[in-house]
Amino acid sequence: MSEWQPIETAPKDGTPVFLWPGVEIWTGCTVPAVAAWASNIFGWICFSSGASGEIATHWMPLPAPPVQP
């Protein structure tokens, strides 16, 4: 799966993913933001700045890391 998926299908087990906001802009985060679901209380936590709380509409998995030669 390498396409943007609806946010309702995103993993909520702490797996880091890319998030894409809809009409809202992530304050202090790059877009797309690398984030993980923290809890029903805290929601998505952005790794780049710790900012969260904006509306994410889509997600996609992070790509595989590069292979060392």
C-alpha positions as CSV (number, residue, x, y, z in Angstrom):
1,M,0.0,0.0,0.0
2,S,1.7,3.2,-1.1
3,E,-1.3,5.5,-1.8
4,W,-3.0,7.9,0.6
5,Q,-5.7,6.1,2.7
6,P,-8.6,7.5,4.6
7,I,-7.6,8.4,8.2
8,E,-10.3,6.0,9.5
9,T,-8.1,3.1,8.4
10,A,-4.9,4.3,9.9
11,P,-3.2,2.0,12.5
12,K,-3.7,3.0,16.1
13,D,-1.0,0.8,17.6
14,G,1.8,3.4,17.7
15,T,3.1,2.6,14.2
16,P,4.7,5.7,12.7
17,V,3.0,6.9,9.5
18,F,2.7,9.9,7.3
19,L,-0.3,12.1,7.9
20,W,-1.9,14.6,5.5
21,P,-4.2,17.3,6.8
22,G,-7.3,18.3,4.9
23,V,-8.1,22.0,5.1
24,E,-6.3,22.5,8.3
25,I,-2.5,23.3,8.4
26,W,-0.2,21.5,10.8
27,T,1.3,24.1,13.2
28,G,5.0,23.5,13.6
29,C,5.0,20.3,11.5
30,T,6.2,19.6,8.0
31,V,3.5,18.4,5.6
32,P,3.1,15.5,5.3
33,A,3.8,15.0,9.1
34,V,5.4,11.9,10.5
35,A,3.2,10.9,13.4
36,A,1.9,8.0,15.4
37,W,-1.4,7.5,17.2
38,A,-0.7,8.0,20.9
39,S,-4.1,7.5,22.5
40,N,-7.7,8.5,22.4
41,I,-6.8,11.3,24.7
42,F,-3.7,12.7,23.0
43,G,-4.6,11.6,19.4
44,W,-1.8,11.9,16.8
45,I,1.6,13.0,18.0
46,C,3.9,14.7,15.4
47,F,7.5,13.6,15.7
48,S,9.0,16.7,14.1
49,S,7.9,19.1,16.7
50,G,5.5,17.5,19.1
51,A,2.6,19.6,17.8
52,S,-0.7,17.8,17.3
53,G,-4.4,18.5,17.3
54,E,-5.0,19.4,13.7
55,I,-7.4,17.5,11.5
56,A,-5.6,14.6,9.6
57,T,-7.7,13.3,6.7
58,H,-5.3,10.7,5.1
59,W,-2.4,8.6,6.0
60,M,0.2,6.3,4.3
61,P,2.9,4.0,5.6
62,L,6.5,5.2,5.9
63,P,8.7,3.8,3.1
64,A,11.3,1.2,3.9
65,P,14.6,2.6,5.1
66,P,17.6,2.6,2.7
67,V,19.8,-0.5,2.5
68,Q,23.3,0.1,3.7
69,P,25.9,-1.0,1.0
